[in-house]
């Protein structure tokens, strides 16, 4: 028996809560999903009977975590970038990435990483960029990247799919080899989605000309 849209949404919220160390209690999930407690409890009870979630601590065992079967029932997509000058091209990319699965986790590059990759300081701090990306509708969770080893975040999230932007300078085969070396099984997909003429570098160049 397949999962309904609401059941997938609940599993996704339980998964995200686990990533950030937030107990997935009835009250928390109700607030996140905008559902009345009675309806949510029915959904949770049904998922528990199917072995997709299980109680985990909290008063009366009212917090939940995914079981292995529950985790395998949803598809987690990861993507990332600097998002220094947020524009419609970023939104189109994130929407396309979200369509690949049930959960979209976005890794926001640290300030030091942006400086190293782009040869300049970011215009917006990593905390500001994190807040902006977190506020976008397709994004289920935004995280700051690891300064020392970018794959540590991948190991933490354990995505099913890693989605690369059409112009990101990453080598798919190198990423796949690193994933295999660390025992991870994510697929690496290059998205073919972009808005013609819209790039952060072009926007920045235009702003500098107009100063």
Short mmCIF file of the C-alpha atoms (twelve columns), coordinates in Angstrom:
data_MODEL
# 
_entry.id   MODEL 
# 
loop_
_atom_site.group_PDB 
_atom_site.id 
_atom_site.type_symbol 
_atom_site.label_atom_id 
_atom_site.label_alt_id 
_atom_site.label_comp_id 
_atom_site.label_asym_id 
_atom_site.label_seq_id 
_atom_site.Cartn_x 
_atom_site.Cartn_y 
_atom_site.Cartn_z 
_atom_site.pdbx_PDB_model_num 
ATOM 1   C CA . UNK A 1   0.000  0.000  0.000   1 
ATOM 2   C CA . UNK A 2   1.462  3.323  -1.071  1 
ATOM 3   C CA . UNK A 3   1.813  6.424  1.031   1 
ATOM 4   C CA . UNK A 4   -0.506 9.387  0.682   1 
ATOM 5   C CA . UNK A 5   0.736  12.956 0.345   1 
ATOM 6   C CA . UNK A 6   -0.034 13.795 3.979   1 
ATOM 7   C CA . UNK A 7   1.751  10.694 5.228   1 
ATOM 8   C CA . UNK A 8   4.833  11.630 3.209   1 
ATOM 9   C CA . UNK A 9   4.738  15.153 4.615   1 
ATOM 10  C CA . UNK A 10  4.624  13.792 8.157   1 
ATOM 11  C CA . UNK A 11  7.534  11.423 7.508   1 
ATOM 12  C CA . UNK A 12  9.489  14.307 5.977   1 
ATOM 13  C CA . UNK A 13  8.952  16.491 9.051   1 
ATOM 14  C CA . UNK A 14  9.986  13.669 11.385  1 
ATOM 15  C CA . UNK A 15  13.133 13.161 9.298   1 
ATOM 16  C CA . UNK A 16  14.055 16.866 9.332   1 
ATOM 17  C CA . UNK A 17  13.451 17.081 13.078  1 
ATOM 18  C CA . UNK A 18  15.873 14.209 13.577  1 
ATOM 19  C CA . UNK A 19  18.557 15.948 11.509  1 
ATOM 20  C CA . UNK A 20  18.543 19.032 13.724  1 
ATOM 21  C CA . UNK A 21  18.061 17.212 17.031  1 
ATOM 22  C CA . UNK A 22  14.507 18.449 17.502  1 
ATOM 23  C CA . UNK A 23  12.121 16.002 19.214  1 
ATOM 24  C CA . UNK A 24  9.319  15.277 16.744  1 
ATOM 25  C CA . UNK A 25  6.535  15.613 19.285  1 
ATOM 26  C CA . UNK A 26  2.846  15.847 18.500  1 
ATOM 27  C CA . UNK A 27  2.875  19.563 19.354  1 
ATOM 28  C CA . UNK A 28  5.937  20.241 17.185  1 
ATOM 29  C CA . UNK A 29  4.599  18.329 14.191  1 
ATOM 30  C CA . UNK A 30  1.170  19.924 14.534  1 
ATOM 31  C CA . UNK A 31  2.738  23.391 14.402  1 
ATOM 32  C CA . UNK A 32  5.016  22.517 11.484  1 
ATOM 33  C CA . UNK A 33  2.245  20.956 9.415   1 
ATOM 34  C CA . UNK A 34  -0.623 23.201 10.476  1 
ATOM 35  C CA . UNK A 35  -2.747 20.180 11.370  1 
ATOM 36  C CA . UNK A 36  -5.123 19.697 14.298  1 
ATOM 37  C CA . UNK A 37  -3.810 17.295 16.906  1 
ATOM 38  C CA . UNK A 38  -6.576 14.710 16.467  1 
ATOM 39  C CA . UNK A 39  -5.980 14.331 12.725  1 
ATOM 40  C CA . UNK A 40  -2.215 14.253 13.151  1 
ATOM 41  C CA . UNK A 41  -2.452 11.601 15.854  1 
ATOM 42  C CA . UNK A 42  -4.476 9.397  13.498  1 
ATOM 43  C CA . UNK A 43  -1.803 9.736  10.820  1 
ATOM 44  C CA . UNK A 44  1.003  9.042  13.306  1 
ATOM 45  C CA . UNK A 45  -0.797 5.992  14.680  1 
ATOM 46  C CA . UNK A 46  -1.243 4.669  11.153  1 
ATOM 47  C CA . UNK A 47  2.434  5.203  10.314  1 
ATOM 48  C CA . UNK A 48  3.453  3.499  13.558  1 
ATOM 49  C CA . UNK A 49  1.248  0.481  12.812  1 
ATOM 50  C CA . UNK A 50  2.968  0.168  9.439   1 
ATOM 51  C CA . UNK A 51  6.377  0.244  11.095  1 
ATOM 52  C CA . UNK A 52  7.464  3.537  9.524   1 
ATOM 53  C CA . UNK A 53  7.886  5.513  12.756  1 
ATOM 54  C CA . UNK A 54  8.301  4.601  16.398  1 
ATOM 55  C CA . UNK A 55  7.988  6.452  19.719  1 
ATOM 56  C CA . UNK A 56  11.235 7.815  21.088  1 
ATOM 57  C CA . UNK A 57  11.461 9.286  24.568  1 
ATOM 58  C CA . UNK A 58  9.583  12.307 25.801  1 
ATOM 59  C CA . UNK A 59  6.669  12.276 28.240  1 
ATOM 60  C CA . UNK A 60  4.539  9.253  27.473  1 
ATOM 61  C CA . UNK A 61  6.650  8.397  24.439  1 
ATOM 62  C CA . UNK A 62  5.034  11.190 22.418  1 
ATOM 63  C CA . UNK A 63  8.047  12.001 20.231  1 
ATOM 64  C CA . UNK A 64  8.747  10.006 17.084  1 
ATOM 65  C CA . UNK A 65  11.664 8.914  14.928  1 
ATOM 66  C CA . UNK A 66  11.755 7.168  11.578  1 
ATOM 67  C CA . UNK A 67  12.430 3.463  11.419  1 
ATOM 68  C CA . UNK A 68  14.736 2.150  8.678   1 
ATOM 69  C CA . UNK A 69  11.659 1.307  6.630   1 
ATOM 70  C CA . UNK A 70  10.264 4.775  7.244   1 
ATOM 71  C CA . UNK A 71  13.482 6.412  6.079   1 
ATOM 72  C CA . UNK A 72  13.545 4.272  2.942   1 
ATOM 73  C CA . UNK A 73  9.946  5.301  2.210   1 
ATOM 74  C CA . UNK A 74  10.913 8.904  1.478   1 
ATOM 75  C CA . UNK A 75  13.445 10.370 -0.933  1 
ATOM 76  C CA . UNK A 76  15.834 13.017 0.384   1 
ATOM 77  C CA . UNK A 77  17.429 15.439 -2.065  1 
ATOM 78  C CA . UNK A 78  20.456 17.579 -1.250  1 
ATOM 79  C CA . UNK A 79  21.759 20.573 -3.138  1 
ATOM 80  C CA . UNK A 80  23.950 23.509 -2.243  1 
ATOM 81  C CA . UNK A 81  25.490 26.800 -3.206  1 
ATOM 82  C CA . UNK A 82  26.569 30.234 -2.040  1 
ATOM 83  C CA . UNK A 83  23.206 31.982 -2.576  1 
ATOM 84  C CA . UNK A 84  24.964 35.299 -2.041  1 
ATOM 85  C CA . UNK A 85  22.789 37.291 -4.435  1 
ATOM 86  C CA . UNK A 86  19.529 35.381 -4.306  1 
ATOM 87  C CA . UNK A 87  17.625 35.521 -7.604  1 
ATOM 88  C CA . UNK A 88  14.906 33.776 -9.590  1 
ATOM 89  C CA . UNK A 89  17.418 31.352 -11.090 1 
ATOM 90  C CA . UNK A 90  18.164 30.007 -7.617  1 
ATOM 91  C CA . UNK A 91  14.453 29.562 -6.978  1 
ATOM 92  C CA . UNK A 92  13.978 27.680 -10.258 1 
ATOM 93  C CA . UNK A 93  16.865 25.368 -9.372  1 
ATOM 94  C CA . UNK A 94  15.527 24.678 -5.887  1 
ATOM 95  C CA . UNK A 95  12.035 23.999 -7.219  1 
ATOM 96  C CA . UNK A 96  13.472 21.519 -9.721  1 
ATOM 97  C CA . UNK A 97  15.524 19.835 -6.995  1 
ATOM 98  C CA . UNK A 98  12.493 19.527 -4.716  1 
ATOM 99  C CA . UNK A 99  10.534 17.799 -7.474  1 
ATOM 100 C CA . UNK A 100 13.080 14.973 -7.350  1 
ATOM 101 C CA . UNK A 101 12.002 13.859 -3.878  1 
ATOM 102 C CA . UNK A 102 10.066 14.433 -0.682  1 
ATOM 103 C CA . UNK A 103 12.630 16.434 1.308   1 
ATOM 104 C CA . UNK A 104 14.996 19.135 0.069   1 
ATOM 105 C CA . UNK A 105 18.047 19.876 2.209   1 
ATOM 106 C CA . UNK A 106 20.102 22.855 1.037   1 
ATOM 107 C CA . UNK A 107 23.710 23.345 2.100   1 
ATOM 108 C CA . UNK A 108 24.706 27.011 2.244   1 
ATOM 109 C CA . UNK A 109 28.407 27.680 1.692   1 
ATOM 110 C CA . UNK A 110 30.344 29.192 4.573   1 
ATOM 111 C CA . UNK A 111 31.859 32.668 4.220   1 
ATOM 112 C CA . UNK A 112 35.379 31.233 4.017   1 
ATOM 113 C CA . UNK A 113 34.293 28.790 1.321   1 
ATOM 114 C CA . UNK A 114 32.732 31.564 -0.772  1 
ATOM 115 C CA . UNK A 115 35.906 33.630 -0.486  1 
ATOM 116 C CA . UNK A 116 38.046 30.670 -1.548  1 
ATOM 117 C CA . UNK A 117 35.815 29.656 -4.476  1 
ATOM 118 C CA . UNK A 118 34.874 33.099 -5.804  1 
ATOM 119 C CA . UNK A 119 37.943 35.092 -4.832  1 
ATOM 120 C CA . UNK A 120 35.937 37.697 -2.913  1 
ATOM 121 C CA . UNK A 121 34.120 38.181 0.350   1 
ATOM 122 C CA . UNK A 122 30.409 37.340 0.172   1 
ATOM 123 C CA . UNK A 123 28.101 40.345 0.126   1 
ATOM 124 C CA . UNK A 124 25.858 38.706 2.710   1 
ATOM 125 C CA . UNK A 125 27.044 36.823 5.775   1 
ATOM 126 C CA . UNK A 126 26.571 33.069 6.012   1 
ATOM 127 C CA . UNK A 127 23.926 33.549 8.703   1 
ATOM 128 C CA . UNK A 128 21.949 35.988 6.541   1 
ATOM 129 C CA . UNK A 129 22.211 33.701 3.523   1 
ATOM 130 C CA . UNK A 130 21.087 30.769 5.668   1 
ATOM 131 C CA . UNK A 131 18.004 32.693 6.822   1 
ATOM 132 C CA . UNK A 132 17.103 33.718 3.278   1 
ATOM 133 C CA . UNK A 133 17.394 30.195 1.880   1 
ATOM 134 C CA . UNK A 134 15.487 28.741 4.845   1 
ATOM 135 C CA . UNK A 135 12.569 31.047 4.044   1 
ATOM 136 C CA . UNK A 136 12.123 29.726 0.493   1 
ATOM 137 C CA . UNK A 137 9.090  27.489 -0.004  1 
ATOM 138 C CA . UNK A 138 10.825 24.509 -1.686  1 
ATOM 139 C CA . UNK A 139 13.393 24.231 1.130   1 
ATOM 140 C CA . UNK A 140 12.673 21.837 3.985   1 
ATOM 141 C CA . UNK A 141 15.963 22.479 5.757   1 
ATOM 142 C CA . UNK A 142 18.972 24.714 5.139   1 
ATOM 143 C CA . UNK A 143 22.311 23.952 6.785   1 
ATOM 144 C CA . UNK A 144 25.698 25.634 6.796   1 
ATOM 145 C CA . UNK A 145 28.389 23.564 5.136   1 
ATOM 146 C CA . UNK A 146 31.376 22.098 6.944   1 
ATOM 147 C CA . UNK A 147 34.521 24.202 6.756   1 
ATOM 148 C CA . UNK A 148 36.959 21.318 6.691   1 
ATOM 149 C CA . UNK A 149 35.234 18.493 4.808   1 
ATOM 150 C CA . UNK A 150 32.191 19.135 2.639   1 
ATOM 151 C CA . UNK A 151 31.342 15.430 2.637   1 
ATOM 152 C CA . UNK A 152 30.703 15.475 6.390   1 
ATOM 153 C CA . UNK A 153 27.385 17.194 5.746   1 
ATOM 154 C CA . UNK A 154 26.541 14.559 3.147   1 
ATOM 155 C CA . UNK A 155 27.340 11.839 5.678   1 
ATOM 156 C CA . UNK A 156 25.058 13.547 8.198   1 
ATOM 157 C CA . UNK A 157 22.115 13.979 5.819   1 
ATOM 158 C CA . UNK A 158 22.594 10.717 3.870   1 
ATOM 159 C CA . UNK A 159 20.631 11.953 0.850   1 
ATOM 160 C CA . UNK A 160 19.232 9.706  -1.836  1 
ATOM 161 C CA . UNK A 161 19.949 12.305 -4.522  1 
ATOM 162 C CA . UNK A 162 22.541 15.074 -4.829  1 
ATOM 163 C CA . UNK A 163 21.333 17.702 -7.294  1 
ATOM 164 C CA . UNK A 164 23.915 19.946 -8.955  1 
ATOM 165 C CA . UNK A 165 23.076 23.240 -10.599 1 
ATOM 166 C CA . UNK A 166 23.606 23.461 -14.350 1 
ATOM 167 C CA . UNK A 167 26.648 25.737 -13.947 1 
ATOM 168 C CA . UNK A 168 28.161 24.466 -10.708 1 
ATOM 169 C CA . UNK A 169 31.814 23.532 -11.105 1 
ATOM 170 C CA . UNK A 170 31.587 20.069 -9.617  1 
ATOM 171 C CA . UNK A 171 32.633 16.837 -11.269 1 
ATOM 172 C CA . UNK A 172 29.877 14.242 -11.008 1 
ATOM 173 C CA . UNK A 173 32.254 11.286 -11.290 1 
ATOM 174 C CA . UNK A 174 34.518 12.599 -8.550  1 
ATOM 175 C CA . UNK A 175 31.546 13.087 -6.251  1 
ATOM 176 C CA . UNK A 176 30.257 9.588  -7.027  1 
ATOM 177 C CA . UNK A 177 33.695 8.108  -6.294  1 
ATOM 178 C CA . UNK A 178 33.873 9.930  -2.961  1 
ATOM 179 C CA . UNK A 179 30.379 8.742  -2.078  1 
ATOM 180 C CA . UNK A 180 31.345 5.133  -2.784  1 
ATOM 181 C CA . UNK A 181 34.508 5.510  -0.706  1 
ATOM 182 C CA . UNK A 182 32.384 6.584  2.258   1 
ATOM 183 C CA . UNK A 183 29.728 3.926  1.807   1 
ATOM 184 C CA . UNK A 184 27.048 6.353  0.610   1 
ATOM 185 C CA . UNK A 185 24.642 5.485  -2.184  1 
ATOM 186 C CA . UNK A 186 23.286 8.823  -3.364  1 
ATOM 187 C CA . UNK A 187 22.676 9.430  -7.066  1 
ATOM 188 C CA . UNK A 188 24.307 12.560 -8.492  1 
ATOM 189 C CA . UNK A 189 22.122 14.474 -10.940 1 
ATOM 190 C CA . UNK A 190 22.983 17.561 -12.971 1 
ATOM 191 C CA . UNK A 191 19.910 19.791 -13.217 1 
ATOM 192 C CA . UNK A 192 19.197 21.295 -16.617 1 
ATOM 193 C CA . UNK A 193 17.243 24.243 -15.265 1 
ATOM 194 C CA . UNK A 194 18.232 27.877 -15.564 1 
ATOM 195 C CA . UNK A 195 16.763 31.278 -16.290 1 
ATOM 196 C CA . UNK A 196 18.546 32.773 -19.327 1 
ATOM 197 C CA . UNK A 197 20.585 35.852 -18.532 1 
ATOM 198 C CA . UNK A 198 20.185 35.529 -14.763 1 
ATOM 199 C CA . UNK A 199 23.429 34.826 -12.908 1 
ATOM 200 C CA . UNK A 200 24.829 36.212 -9.669  1 
ATOM 201 C CA . UNK A 201 28.048 37.285 -11.408 1 
ATOM 202 C CA . UNK A 202 26.113 39.284 -14.017 1 
ATOM 203 C CA . UNK A 203 23.951 40.932 -11.366 1 
ATOM 204 C CA . UNK A 204 27.033 41.875 -9.340  1 
ATOM 205 C CA . UNK A 205 28.818 43.253 -12.410 1 
ATOM 206 C CA . UNK A 206 25.797 45.390 -13.280 1 
ATOM 207 C CA . UNK A 207 25.558 46.717 -9.735  1 
ATOM 208 C CA . UNK A 208 29.234 47.660 -9.764  1 
ATOM 209 C CA . UNK A 209 28.823 49.498 -13.083 1 
ATOM 210 C CA . UNK A 210 25.932 51.498 -11.681 1 
ATOM 211 C CA . UNK A 211 27.749 52.611 -8.536  1 
# 
